[in-house]
Each structure stands twice: as C-alpha cells, then as structure tokens.
Amino acid sequence: MVEKLKMIWQDAKQLKDERGLTLVELLVVVVILGIIAAIAVVAIGGIIENSKKDAMVADAKQMVSAAKLYVASNDVATGTAIRFVGAKGTTEVDASNMIDTMKDPFGSNYNNGVVYVTKTGAKYTYTVWLDGAKDIGTSAAPDDASALNKDSVD
C-alpha cells in the first residue's frame, strides 16, 4: 500500500513538473487555423456563386419546358416569343400563368423571361432570354436552349 502511494506521489510530482503549451505554440496553432479558415471562405464563396448560376439555368430550362408544352397544345408560328416574366409586348404570347413566380437567385425578381420559338419545317428550336441581376442571353441574342449551362450566365 505504501508503495502504491509512493508511485502516485511520484506521478503527481512528475505531472507538476511538465509544462503546458508555450505562447509561441499557441500562436502557431491560431495562425494555421486562420489560414485554413481563409481558404475555406474563398472555396465556399465559389460554391455559393455556382449554385446561384445553376438555379438561374434551372429557371431558364423550366421556361423552355413550359414553352414546349405550350407549343404542343397550340399552333405557333415561327418567331413566336413566349413571355413568362415581364410586360408582354403586342406580338408576344403571355405565359406568365404557366410558371409560378420565379425569383432571381442574384436579386429579388427577374425583369424579363422570354422563350423564342423558331419553326423549321416540322422541327422547333428554342432560344432563351432571362434578365435579372445577371442574364442568360439578351433580347437581341438569346441563348440556345439546348446548350444552357452555368457558363451561359453573364
């Protein structure tokens, strides 16, 4: 029993003699954590930007799908503009009731959302203009619907 107490006493004395982390060691750890945090913030910022672009492309593809449904059930001439968002022009088809309200991931709401339908023989092609804080295509040069991706967002 006395031997066990001596061992406990020696262990306690040995622990007392050991020192904790020095100030330099703590500063090195803090600097390393700061560097890791800075790298993570930049990476997360890029991920958020890409997800917003993907959301905008998904909205454009949803408009194209709705335009295809409209074309399937209505006789559409070549050059028809189907407007989903914004003030309808005199020659445009109003399709604002075909899609629920779309919100621009980069802002509050889109200003314009139009799908242009071109008929060549029995084949239809679709181009898209989606105008918000960032754009997909323009009114003068809409983007081809079959090639939409996050690089389409300007």
N, C-alpha and C positions, 0 to 999 in steps of 0.2 A: 504494500500500500504506500509506503514511504517512497519507494522507487517510482511509483506512478505519479505521485505528487511532484517529485523532482523533475520528471520528464515534462509534466505540464508546465512547471515553473520555467524550465529552460525554453520550451516552445513559446511561452508568453514573452520571455525576455528577448528571444530571437525576433519575434514579430515587432516588438517595440523598437528594435534597432533598425529594422527595414524602413526605408523612406518611401513616400508616395511619389506621384509624378511631379517632375520639376515644371517650372513655369515655361521653359522652352519646349518641353514635350507637349504641354497643353496647347501652346501657340501653334505648333506644327500640326496638331490634330485639327484645330479650328481652321487653319489655312487650307488644309486638304479638304475638309468638309465644305468650305466656301467655294473652292474650285469645282468640286463635284456639283454643288448647287447651281453655280453659274452655267455649267454645261447642260444641266437638266432643264433650266429655264429656257434656254435657246431651243433645245430639242422639242420641248412641249409647245413653244410658240409656233414652230413649224408644223407640228401635228394639228394644232387648232386651225391654222390657216388652210391646210389641206382639207380638213373636214368641212370647213365652210365652202370651199370650192366644190367639193363633192356634193354638198347639199344643193348648191346652185345648179350643178349639172343634173342632179336628180329632178329638180323642178322643171328644167327645160325638157328632159325626157318625158316627164309626166304630161307636159303640154303637147308634145308630139304624139303621145299615145292617145290623148283626148282628141287631137285633130284627126288621127286615123279613124277613130270611132265616128267622128262627125262625117268624114268623107265616105265611110262605109254606108252610112244611112242617108246621105244627102247627095244630090247631084252637084258637083263642084267643078267650076271652070278653071282652066289653067290660070295661074297668077292670083288665085284667091288668097286673101290674108285673113286668117282666123285669129281674132284678138281675145286673149284671156285676161289681160291686165291693162288698164289704162283706158283713155277716152277713145271710143270707137269712131273711126272715120266713116265717111259716107259709103265707101266701097268695101268695107270690111265686114266680116261676119262676127257678130257678138257671141262669144262663147264664155263669157265671164261666169255663167252659172254652171259650167261643166266641171270646174275645179274649185275646191274650197279655197279660201283665202291663202295665198302663198306669202310668206314673209321672207324678205331678203336676209340671209344669214349675216351679211355685212352691214346691214342698216335696219330700217323699220319695215318698209314695204317696197315692192318693185314699182317702177314708174310705168314700164311698158313690158308686155309679154305677148309676142305675136309669132304665129307659125305661118309660113308662106308655103302654099301648095302649088306645085307645078305638075301638070299632067302632060305626059308624052305618050301618045297612043293610049294604051291601057295601063300604063305604069305611072304611079305618083311618086314624086320626090318631095321631101320636106326640108325646109330650112328654118332656123330659129333665130329670133332676136329677143333677148331677155335683158332688160335695162334696169339696173339698180345702182347701188354704190359701186359695184363692179359690173361688167357687161359680158354677155355672150353674144357675139355678133353686133351688128349695127342695123339701123333701118335700111341703109343703102347696101350693106353687105352682110346679110345674115349668115350664120354658120350652118353647114350641112349637118342635119340631124343624125346621120349615120356615123359621124366622126366626133361626136361630143365626148369630151373628157375634161379633166381638170385643167389641162393646158388651154382649153377654149376660153377660160375665164380671164378677162383682161381687167 
